Amino acid sequence: MGTITKALEILGLFSRSRPAMGLGEVVKLTGRDKATVHRHLVELAQNGFLEQDRATRAYRLGPAILRLGGVREATYPLRSALRPVVKETAARVGELVHASVLQGDMLSPIVHADPLGHGTQVHFDEGEMLPLHATSSGLAVLAFSEPSFSDRVLSGDLERITAQTLTDPARLRALLEDVRRAGIAQMDRGFDDEVSSLGAPVFGAGGEVVGAVSVAVPTVRAAPGKLDAMRPALCAAVVQATRALGGQIPPEHSNKWAETPETAS
């Protein structure tokens, strides 16, 4: 792992649940020696990617992140393009919906919406990366990606996050076949012990998978009939999100999310 990669990996540790970290915490999370981590933190701060609180000495994300994020959104809008789709879908299904984009071998959340119509909600952190093998979004991406990509992911280190997380490549490959036929992936407690979800792929300009849209439901109210009733709304979200990003659904798969009077409403 190169020096730049090691420094960038530190940035990936920050999230809404972990907005600031001291040197010791970063050392513990990365497993690297203190001197190296300190050098990376200082260099990131000098270049504006981190800033250090003078009182606590903890580091938080810096202004350079805001500037680059603004440039990205202005020139290749993702959040603004996907937000209306996510909000509309969440209103239709009455549950939390989120959209994410592929980043390396994981998914990076972009936007989420929750109509907050229930006493129990799914906790969702847009700063938390989503593993492909343990989420419905990830399974949807793997199912419609190039075989070489899914093979590489499934041959890697598949972390067991909960007792229900599938880590057997053979079982995952069989599951991906089902997802390819249905167009929608379902995951029960694979990433969170209390959450079930449905996920479907979003495609780019060349028909390649670029991300996913997912509905997340507390397992206590995720009855099969309830999840099945959400599928038409998720199919419509696939079409809408793909169009919003200027993408196109591959013709050989278009029937899986075909717009009907029900999904187009």
N, C-alpha and C positions, 0 to 999 in steps of 0.2 A: 504494500500500500504506500503510495507516494505521499510526500509532504502536503501537497495541496489537498489530496483526498482526505488525509487525516484532519486537516483544519476544517474542511467543509463538513466532515462527519460531526464535528462538534456543533456546528450550526443546526444540524438535524436533530440534536437532542432537545432543543427548545420546543415547548408546546404551551398551550393554555394552562395545563396543569403543572407545568414546570417552566414558568416565565423567566426565572432568574436562577443562576447557579454559581456557587463559589468554586474556587480551584479544587478543593478536596472532593466535591461532588462530581466534577467533571473527570477527575482522575479515577474515581471509583467506577463511573459509568463506562469509561473508555478502556480501562485496564492498562493505561499507559503510565510511564514514569512521570513524576511530578514536574521535572524540569522541562520535558518536552511539551507537556500540556500547557505549562505556564507560558512558554515561548509562543505557542500557537494562539493562546488567548490574547497575549499582548499584541501580536501582529494583526489579528482580526480586529482588535480595538483600534489600533493605529490606522487601519484602513476603513473604519466606520461600520464594519459589519457587526461589531459588538460595542457596548459601552459599559463602563464599570461605575457602579454606585459608590460614591466617595465614602458614605457612611458604613455600608454593609460589606463593601469590597466584592459584592456579587456582580456577575456579568449578566447583561440582558441584550437582546437584539438591538442593533444600532441603526442609525438613520440611513445608512447605505442600503439596507434591506428595503426600507420604504421607497427610496428613490428607484431602485431597480424594479421593485414590484409595480410601481406606478408606470414605468416605461413598458414593462411587459403587458400590463392590462390595457394601456393606451394603444399599443401596436398590435397586440394579439389578444383581444379580450376573451377571457374565459369566464371569469366570475360574473361579469355583467351579462354575458350571453346565456349562461346556464341558470342564473338566478330565477328568471321568470318561469322556466320549465320546472325547476325544483319547487318553487312556491305553489304553482298551479297543481302539481302532482300531489304535494303534501295536503293541499286543501281538499283534493278529490278523495284521497284515501283516509284522511284524518289521522295520519301518523307521520313520524319523522322521515324525511326523504333527503338524501344527500347525493351529490355528484362528485366524482373524483377523476383524476387523470393519471395515466401511467407515468411513473418516474422510476426508471431502472427496473428493478424486479419487485417494486411495490407500487401502491396507489397513494397519491397525494390528494387529500380532500380539498375541494375548491369552495363549495358552498353547501349549506344545509338549511332546511326549514322545518319547523315543527308547529302545527296549529295549536298545540297545547290544549287539546280537547279532553284530556284524561288526567286523572290524579297521578298516575304513574307514567313517567316519560323515560325515553332512552337518553342516557347521557352521551353526548357526541362532542368530540374535541377535533376541530378542523386542523389542529396542529399535529395530530397523531397519524403517522403513516399506517397504511393498512396492508397486511400481508396477503399475497395472492391466494395461498392455499387454504386460508382460514376464514375467508369472508365470501359472501355471495357475490359481491362486486368483483373480487379477485377471480373467483371461479368463472364468472361470465367473461372476463378478459382472457383468461387462459383458454377457455373453450373456443374462442373465435380468433385467437392469435395464430401466428405461424407455428407449425409443429415443432420447429427447432427451438423456438422461444419457450413454449410450454415444457418441452423435454428438458431444457436446461434448468428451468425453475424446479421442476419435480425431481430432478436428480441432485438438487442442492440440499442444504440443511433446512429441513422443514420443522420449524419450532412447534412444540406442543404448548399451546397457549392456555387451553382449558382441557378438561377431561374429555370433551367431545371433539377436539380438534383432530382432523384426519391428517396423518403423517405418512401413511402407507402409499407410495407412488402408484401401485397397482389399483388400489381402491379409488384414488383420486382420478386416475385416467378413466376408469369405468364411469365415475360420476360426471366427468367432462363430456363423455359421449351422450349421456342423458341431457346435459345442458345444451349441447349442440342441437339435439333434436327438438327440445322444447323452446329454446331461445331465452329462457330465464333460469337462473340458478337459485336454489334455496339453501340456506345455511341455518342450522339450529344450534346455538350456543357454541359455535366453533371459535369465536373471537371474544365473546363475552358470555359468561355463564347465565345471564338473564335476558339475552336478546336473540330473537330469530329474525331472519331477513330474506328478502328477495332482491336479486341483482340482475341487471341486463347490460349489455355492452353499448358503447357509443363509438361511432366510427368517424374517421377523418376523411380528408379530401380524396385519398386514394383507396378508400374502402378498408383501410387498416384500423384495427382497434386502437383507440386513443384513451379510453377511459370507461366509466360505467356510471349508471344511476341505480340507486338502491333504496328500498323501503325497509326501515328497521322498526321492529315491534317488540315490546316487552313480551317475553315468552309466556307470561301468565295469561295474556289475552290473544296469543297467536294461534288460535284454533285453525285447523286446515281450511274450513270454509271461509274464514276471514282472509287468510292469505290468498286463497284462490280468487276471491272477489277483487283483489288488488291488481291482479295480473293485467287486465285490459288497460288500466291507467299506466302501468309500467311500460306496456308495449307502446302506448302513445308517447310516453316520455322518451323512449329510444328514438323514435322518428323525429320528435321535436328537437331533442338535444343534438342529434346528428346534423339536422338542418341548421340549427343555430350556430354550429361550429363550421359550417360550410362543407360538411362531410357528405358521404353517400353510403348507404347500406349496400353491401355486395349483392348483386342480383340473385345469386344462388341462395341467399338467406332472407331476402326481403319478405317472403311470405310469413316468416316467424313473427314479425311485428307489424303485419299489414294493418293499415288503418281501416277500420270498420266504422259504421255509425256509432258504435259504442265507444271505441277507442278514440275516435276523432272528436267526440262531444266535449 
